[in-house]
């Protein structure tokens, strides 16, 4: 996964990225859009930001005609 852009839209965080698929020497790059949700938690030494990824969902792209 190669992240191109991250946008905060209100409470939503939208990630625009490329999936890189490889079969042998053949590689394909396919765009993907993800919507993620983050929750706050207590800060710890191993999690200094106090954030936890709570869900990831793919946003379906509508084809233009």
C-alpha positions in Angstrom: 0.0 0.0 0.0 1.4 3.4 -1.0 -0.4 6.4 0.6 -1.0 9.3 -1.7 -3.1 11.7 0.5 -4.8 11.8 3.9 -7.8 14.1 4.4 -9.7 14.9 7.6 -13.4 15.5 6.8 -15.1 16.3 10.1 -14.9 13.1 12.3 -13.9 11.0 9.2 -10.3 10.4 8.0 -10.1 9.5 4.4 -7.0 7.9 2.9 -6.3 7.9 -0.8 -3.7 5.2 -1.7 -2.5 2.7 -4.3 -2.5 -1.0 -3.9 0.4 -2.7 -5.5 -0.3 -6.3 -6.6 2.4 -8.5 -7.9 2.3 -11.9 -9.6 5.7 -13.0 -10.6 7.3 -10.2 -12.5 4.0 -8.5 -13.4 3.0 -5.6 -11.1 -0.3 -3.7 -11.1 -1.2 -0.5 -9.3 -4.8 -0.1 -8.3 -6.3 3.0 -6.5 -8.1 2.4 -3.2 -9.9 4.8 -0.9 -10.2 4.0 2.8 -12.2 5.5 5.6 -10.7 5.0 9.0 -11.8 5.7 12.6 -9.5 6.4 15.5 -10.2 6.3 19.2 -8.4 7.9 22.1 -6.9 5.8 24.8 -4.4 6.3 27.6 -0.9 7.3 26.5 1.7 4.7 27.2 5.4 4.3 26.4 4.5 2.0 23.5 1.6 4.2 22.4 2.8 7.8 23.1 0.0 9.4 21.0 -2.8 7.6 22.8 -4.6 6.6 19.6 -6.0 3.3 18.5 -7.2 2.4 15.0 -10.7 1.2 15.6 -12.0 0.5 12.0 -11.0 0.5 8.4 -13.5 0.4 5.5 -13.0 0.7 1.8 -15.0 3.5 0.1 -16.6 2.3 -3.0 -15.8 4.4 -6.1 -18.7 5.3 -8.4 -17.9 5.1 -12.1 -18.7 8.1 -14.1 -20.6 7.6 -17.3 
